[in-house]
Amino acid sequence: MSSVVTISFYQLRAFIARGLEQVGIPASDAQTVSTLMAQADMQGSDGHGVIRLPQYIKRIKAGGINTRPKMRVVQERAGTAILHGDNGMGHLVVSKAVEIAIEKARKNGVAWVGTRYSNHAGPASLYASMPVQHDMLSLYFAVGNANHMPPWGGMDMLLSTNPIAAGIPTQSEPPIVLDMATTVTAYGKVKAKAKRGEMMPEGWMIDRQGKPLLDPKRSEEGFLLPIGGHKGYGLALLVGMLAGTLGGAAMGKEVIDFNADHKTVTNTGQAIMVIDLKAFGDPAAFKQAADTLIRDLRASARLPGVDRIWLPGEQSQLKRQRYAKEGIPIAKGLVQELDRLAQDIGITPLVEASIETTAW
């Protein structure tokens, strides 16, 4: 642990907000984005939290992100909508899309809202979890912001990590929250490995000769592998068409690599489907049944050497609890990069910033 610095959630959130405000994001929007980014680190999704701040600010300064978007619904029916994000911060666009979907599901039972001209929005689980607070199920899809995977058997980068997420309400047990890339790992985890000076395990990436690629700093020399071989390739294609093509957002060759291009509008697409439990019966009965199933799975016979059977979302929940008490571990290399960023844009460095205690 000597290679990390421990930061409180409030300190991290306040630092991110100051950075975003300094480059033109309105205070209320900066609060929304910084809260979601800090929540990503809080749950252990460190490839999507503060590690992304330098990249976001670089795009904002280059004109690649609209700091004052006028989001608007451009197509709508009772249970569906397409939200034009006006190239705003993805966290703002997707949060608005989820809000619309929840309201539509409350009226119609089921809703689907897609986005176009959005941007990278962090971990899918944040958005899949939002409807759960309203006794609603959710399915979330997104097109990744850079193509890191070829079609099965090919070498041309035409697909991204294209994540899928789901949120399932429960009664007493922690909600089931699935968040997975359609590649073996998310590219953000590759970036996090590089920041920590760690090697990747075999099976994450291969080079263009089909050999294992273990050094994350050489990731541009190869590509990510899909989960389950050709099945993961098919799933990545499906998710991309639902989140991108269906809503009029970028997919395939149209996807902009926002790691290399800081100016071009990405036209990122996401989609959220929300189902109100009340449309299918008594929410309490469903949540009690979910609790029973969770307990049956957790109590089932385990293979030798297995200490616990985990449910999707449980490990993130435990990290949130632990980090709330102990602070969020941030790699020293990343802290140094953030300190350089702070100096560049004229804000207090992360480790020197006072801890904010006021809740937003």
C-alpha positions in Angstrom: 0.0 0.0 0.0 3.1 2.3 0.1 2.5 3.1 -3.6 -0.9 4.7 -3.0 -2.2 7.8 -1.3 -5.5 7.6 0.6 -8.1 10.3 -0.2 -11.5 10.9 1.3 -14.5 10.8 -1.0 -15.3 14.4 -0.2 -11.8 15.6 -0.8 -11.7 13.8 -4.2 -15.1 15.0 -5.2 -14.2 18.6 -4.4 -11.0 18.4 -6.3 -12.7 17.1 -9.4 -15.4 19.8 -9.2 -12.8 22.6 -8.9 -11.0 21.2 -11.9 -14.1 21.1 -14.0 -15.3 24.5 -13.0 -11.9 26.0 -13.7 -12.2 24.9 -17.4 -15.7 26.3 -17.8 -18.2 23.6 -16.5 -21.0 25.4 -14.6 -20.9 24.7 -10.8 -24.1 22.7 -10.7 -22.9 20.5 -13.6 -19.5 20.1 -12.1 -21.1 18.9 -8.9 -23.1 16.3 -10.7 -20.1 15.0 -12.7 -17.6 15.1 -9.8 -20.0 13.1 -7.6 -20.4 10.4 -10.2 -16.6 10.3 -10.9 -15.8 10.1 -7.2 -18.4 7.4 -6.7 -16.6 5.4 -9.4 -13.4 5.4 -7.4 -15.4 4.8 -4.2 -16.7 1.5 -5.6 -13.3 0.4 -7.0 -14.0 1.4 -10.6 -10.7 3.2 -10.7 -10.4 3.0 -14.5 -13.4 5.4 -14.7 -12.9 7.8 -11.8 -10.5 10.6 -11.3 -8.0 8.9 -13.6 -10.1 10.3 -16.4 -10.0 13.9 -15.2 -6.9 14.9 -17.2 -8.3 13.4 -20.3 -11.7 15.2 -19.9 -10.0 18.5 -19.2 -7.7 18.1 -22.2 -10.8 17.5 -24.4 -12.6 20.5 -22.9 -9.6 22.8 -23.4 -9.3 21.6 -27.0 -13.0 22.2 -27.7 -13.9 18.6 -27.9 -16.6 18.8 -25.2 -19.3 21.4 -25.0 -19.2 22.9 -21.5 -22.7 24.4 -21.7 -24.8 21.9 -23.7 -28.5 22.4 -24.5 -29.7 18.8 -24.2 -33.0 18.1 -25.9 -35.3 15.2 -26.8 -35.3 14.9 -30.6 -37.6 11.9 -31.0 -40.3 10.6 -28.6 -43.2 8.3 -28.0 -44.9 7.3 -24.8 -42.3 4.8 -23.8 -39.3 5.9 -25.8 -37.1 8.9 -26.4 -33.8 9.9 -28.1 -31.9 12.5 -26.1 -29.5 14.7 -28.0 -26.7 15.5 -25.6 -25.3 18.5 -27.6 -21.8 17.1 -27.0 -22.0 17.7 -23.3 -20.2 15.7 -20.5 -21.4 12.1 -20.8 -22.3 12.0 -17.1 -24.8 14.8 -17.5 -26.3 13.3 -20.7 -26.7 9.8 -19.3 -28.1 11.0 -16.0 -30.7 13.0 -17.9 -31.5 10.0 -20.0 -32.1 7.8 -16.9 -34.3 10.5 -15.4 -36.5 10.5 -18.5 -36.6 6.7 -18.6 -37.7 6.5 -15.0 -40.5 9.0 -15.5 -41.7 7.2 -18.7 -41.5 3.8 -17.0 -43.6 5.1 -14.1 -46.3 6.1 -16.6 -46.0 3.2 -19.1 -44.4 0.3 -17.2 -41.4 0.1 -19.6 -39.2 2.7 -21.1 -36.3 2.9 -23.5 -34.2 6.1 -23.8 -31.2 6.4 -26.1 -28.6 9.1 -26.4 -26.7 10.6 -29.2 -23.9 13.2 -29.2 -23.0 12.2 -25.6 -19.5 11.5 -24.3 -17.7 9.0 -22.0 -19.8 8.7 -18.9 -17.8 6.4 -16.5 -18.9 3.0 -15.2 -22.2 1.7 -16.4 -23.1 0.5 -12.9 -23.7 4.0 -11.7 -26.6 4.5 -14.2 -28.0 0.9 -13.9 -28.3 1.5 -10.1 -30.4 4.7 -10.4 -33.7 3.1 -11.3 -33.3 0.5 -8.5 -34.0 3.3 -6.0 -37.4 3.6 -7.5 -38.3 -0.1 -7.4 -37.4 -0.5 -11.1 -35.2 -2.9 -13.1 -32.7 -1.6 -15.6 -30.6 -2.6 -18.5 -27.9 -0.3 -19.7 -25.9 -0.4 -22.9 -23.0 1.9 -24.2 -20.6 2.2 -27.1 -17.1 2.6 -25.8 -15.1 5.7 -26.7 -12.4 3.9 -28.7 -12.3 0.8 -30.7 -10.0 -1.8 -29.0 -11.3 -5.0 -30.5 -11.5 -6.4 -34.0 -14.3 -8.7 -35.2 -13.7 -12.3 -34.3 -10.8 -13.6 -36.4 -9.9 -10.1 -37.8 -7.4 -7.4 -37.0 -9.2 -4.1 -37.9 -10.4 -2.3 -34.8 -14.1 -2.0 -35.4 -15.5 -2.7 -32.0 -15.1 -1.3 -28.5 -15.5 -2.7 -25.0 -19.3 -1.9 -25.4 -20.4 -2.5 -21.8 -23.7 -3.9 -20.6 -25.1 -3.3 -17.1 -28.2 -4.3 -15.1 -29.8 -3.3 -11.8 -32.2 -5.5 -9.9 -34.0 -4.3 -6.8 -34.0 -6.4 -3.6 -35.6 -6.2 -0.2 -32.9 -6.7 2.5 -30.0 -7.9 0.4 -27.8 -5.5 -1.5 -29.2 -4.9 -5.0 -27.9 -7.0 -7.8 -25.8 -4.7 -10.0 -24.1 -6.3 -13.0 -21.5 -4.2 -14.9 -19.4 -5.9 -17.5 -17.5 -5.1 -20.6 -18.0 -7.4 -23.6 -14.2 -7.7 -23.7 -12.3 -9.7 -21.0 -11.5 -6.4 -19.3 -12.4 -2.8 -19.7 -9.7 -0.6 -21.3 -9.9 1.7 -18.3 -8.4 -1.2 -16.3 -5.5 -1.4 -18.7 -4.9 2.3 -18.2 -5.1 1.8 -14.4 -2.5 -1.0 -14.6 -0.2 1.3 -16.5 -0.6 4.1 -13.9 0.3 1.7 -11.1 3.3 0.2 -13.0 1.7 -3.3 -13.0 1.6 -5.9 -15.8 -1.6 -7.3 -17.2 -2.6 -11.0 -16.7 -2.4 -13.2 -19.7 -5.7 -13.3 -21.5 -6.6 -9.6 -21.5 -4.8 -8.6 -24.7 -2.9 -10.1 -27.6 -0.6 -8.5 -30.1 -1.1 -8.6 -33.9 0.7 -11.9 -34.1 -1.8 -13.5 -31.7 0.7 -13.6 -28.8 -0.1 -12.5 -25.2 0.5 -8.8 -24.6 1.2 -8.2 -20.9 2.7 -4.7 -20.7 -0.1 -2.1 -20.5 2.2 0.6 -21.7 2.4 -1.3 -25.0 -1.4 -1.7 -25.4 -1.5 0.1 -28.7 0.5 -2.8 -30.2 -2.5 -5.1 -29.8 -6.1 -5.4 -28.9 -8.5 -6.6 -26.2 -10.0 -10.1 -26.3 -13.8 -10.6 -26.2 -15.4 -12.6 -23.4 -16.2 -16.1 -24.4 -14.4 -15.9 -27.7 -16.8 -15.5 -30.6 -19.8 -15.1 -28.3 -18.3 -12.0 -26.7 -17.7 -10.6 -30.2 -21.4 -11.1 -31.0 -22.5 -9.5 -27.8 -20.2 -6.5 -28.4 -21.8 -6.1 -31.8 -25.3 -6.3 -30.4 -24.7 -3.9 -27.6 -23.1 -1.4 -30.0 -26.1 -1.5 -32.4 -28.5 -1.0 -29.5 -26.6 1.8 -27.9 -25.2 3.4 -31.0 -26.8 2.5 -34.3 -30.4 2.5 -33.0 -30.1 6.0 -31.5 -28.2 7.6 -34.4 -24.9 7.6 -32.5 -21.4 6.4 -33.7 -20.6 2.7 -34.2 -17.9 0.8 -36.0 -15.6 3.0 -38.1 -17.5 6.1 -36.9 -16.2 5.7 -33.3 -13.7 8.4 -32.4 -10.7 7.3 -30.3 -10.9 9.9 -27.6 -7.6 8.8 -26.2 -5.8 10.1 -29.3 -8.2 12.8 -30.7 -9.2 15.5 -28.3 -11.1 17.8 -30.7 -13.4 15.7 -32.8 -17.0 15.3 -31.5 -17.4 11.6 -30.5 -21.2 11.3 -30.9 -21.1 8.6 -28.2 -24.3 6.6 -27.7 -25.8 5.0 -24.6 -29.2 3.4 -24.0 -31.1 2.7 -20.8 -34.2 0.4 -20.5 -36.2 0.7 -17.3 -39.0 -1.6 -16.1 -41.3 -0.6 -13.3 -41.9 -3.6 -11.0 -45.5 -2.4 -10.5 -46.3 -3.2 -14.1 -45.7 -6.9 -13.3 -47.2 -7.2 -9.8 -46.3 -6.4 -6.3 -42.8 -4.9 -6.0 -42.4 -6.3 -2.5 -43.1 -9.8 -3.7 -40.5 -9.5 -6.4 -37.9 -8.1 -4.0 -38.5 -10.8 -1.5 -38.1 -13.5 -4.2 -34.9 -11.8 -5.2 -33.6 -12.0 -1.6 -34.5 -15.7 -1.4 -32.7 -16.4 -4.7 -29.6 -14.5 -3.5 -29.5 -16.4 -0.2 -29.9 -19.7 -2.0 -27.0 -18.9 -4.3 -24.8 -17.6 -1.5 -25.5 -20.7 0.6 -25.0 -23.2 -2.1 -22.2 -25.8 -2.1 -18.8 -24.4 -2.9 -15.8 -25.9 -4.7 -12.7 -26.7 -2.7 -10.8 -23.5 -1.9 -13.7 -21.2 -2.5 -14.5 -19.1 0.5 -17.5 -17.3 -0.7 -20.0 -17.1 -3.6 -20.4 -13.5 -4.7 -23.4 -11.8 -6.3 -22.9 -9.1 -8.9 -22.3 -5.8 -7.2 -21.4 -7.2 -3.7 -17.7 -6.5 -4.0 -18.3 -2.9 -5.1 -20.7 -2.5 -2.1 -18.0 -3.7 0.3 -15.4 -1.4 -1.2 -17.8 1.6 -0.8 -18.2 0.7 2.9 -14.4 0.2 3.4 -13.4 3.3 1.5 -15.9 5.4 3.4 -14.0 4.5 6.6 -10.5 4.3 5.4 -10.4 6.6 2.4 -10.0 5.9 -1.4 -6.6 4.5 -2.5 -5.2 6.6 -5.4 -1.9 5.4 -7.0 1.0 7.8 -6.3 1.7 8.0 -10.0 -1.8 9.3 -10.7 -1.6 11.7 -7.8 1.5 13.2 -9.3 -0.2 13.5 -12.7 -3.2 15.2 -11.0 -0.8 17.6 -9.1 0.7 18.6 -12.5 -2.8 19.1 -13.9 -3.7 21.3 -10.8 -0.7 23.4 -11.4 -1.4 23.7 -15.1 -5.0 24.9 -14.6 -4.5 26.9 -11.4 -6.2 24.9 -8.6 -5.0 23.5 -5.3 -3.3 20.1 -5.6 -5.3 17.1 -4.5 -3.3 16.1 -1.4 -3.2 19.8 -0.2 -6.9 20.4 -0.7 -8.9 20.7 2.5 -11.5 18.0 3.1 -15.0 19.1 2.2 -17.7 18.0 4.6 -20.7 19.7 3.1 -23.0 17.3 1.3 -24.4 18.3 -2.1 
